[in-house]
């Protein structure tokens, strides 16, 4: 478990099913990821049960962002992990009512320290939709450098959207 005064990052537990269900089925978030259909409680329960929470085995890692008062407010993910190149893609989501409190920035800070010290990851990167000003500001604030724009990268309900690539060498 990774911890600061504000938050802790911990493994996903069965009790996180409802939060995961809420976030995974938020259609507004689908264009940012790979989802295009709703997830059932059953499917998410299986994911929680079968996940090893081991990036070397699963090639991904999902951690719960939990406030100091014990309230779970979102997730930070590592995906597309490359053991050969020592890099992973970062995804982060905080429920709307808990945003703008510095929780996501603290989660990214804890994550960067953890992957560098314990996982041997050299680089984190994020693909951020170009119209997501809040996420762009978050990654810049956390020291990520904008390195490219991928044109027409995401297909959403309103057409194609470009993404900004952010990188952090840890």
Secondary structure as the mmCIF struct_conf table of DSSP 4:
data_model
#
loop_
_struct_conf.conf_type_id
_struct_conf.id
_struct_conf.beg_label_comp_id
_struct_conf.beg_label_asym_id
_struct_conf.beg_label_seq_id
_struct_conf.end_label_comp_id
_struct_conf.end_label_asym_id
_struct_conf.end_label_seq_id
STRN STRN1 UNK A 2 UNK A 3
BEND BEND1 UNK A 5 UNK A 6
STRN STRN2 UNK A 7 UNK A 11
HELX_RH_3T_P HELX_RH_3T_P1 UNK A 14 UNK A 16
HELX_RH_AL_P HELX_RH_AL_P1 UNK A 17 UNK A 24
TURN_TY1_P TURN_TY1_P1 UNK A 25 UNK A 25
HELX_RH_AL_P HELX_RH_AL_P2 UNK A 27 UNK A 30
TURN_TY1_P TURN_TY1_P2 UNK A 31 UNK A 32
BEND BEND2 UNK A 33 UNK A 34
BEND BEND3 UNK A 37 UNK A 37
HELX_LH_PP_P HELX_LH_PP_P1 UNK A 38 UNK A 40
HELX_RH_AL_P HELX_RH_AL_P3 UNK A 41 UNK A 50
HELX_RH_AL_P HELX_RH_AL_P4 UNK A 55 UNK A 58
BEND BEND4 UNK A 59 UNK A 59
STRN STRN3 UNK A 61 UNK A 67
TURN_TY1_P TURN_TY1_P3 UNK A 68 UNK A 69
BEND BEND5 UNK A 70 UNK A 70
STRN STRN4 UNK A 72 UNK A 82
TURN_TY1_P TURN_TY1_P4 UNK A 83 UNK A 86
STRN STRN5 UNK A 87 UNK A 94
HELX_RH_3T_P HELX_RH_3T_P2 UNK A 96 UNK A 98
BEND BEND6 UNK A 100 UNK A 102
HELX_RH_AL_P HELX_RH_AL_P5 UNK A 103 UNK A 114
HELX_RH_PI_P HELX_RH_PI_P1 UNK A 115 UNK A 119
STRN STRN6 UNK A 123 UNK A 129
TURN_TY1_P TURN_TY1_P5 UNK A 130 UNK A 131
HELX_RH_AL_P HELX_RH_AL_P6 UNK A 133 UNK A 141
TURN_TY1_P TURN_TY1_P6 UNK A 142 UNK A 143
STRN STRN7 UNK A 145 UNK A 156
TURN_TY1_P TURN_TY1_P7 UNK A 157 UNK A 158
STRN STRN8 UNK A 159 UNK A 169
#
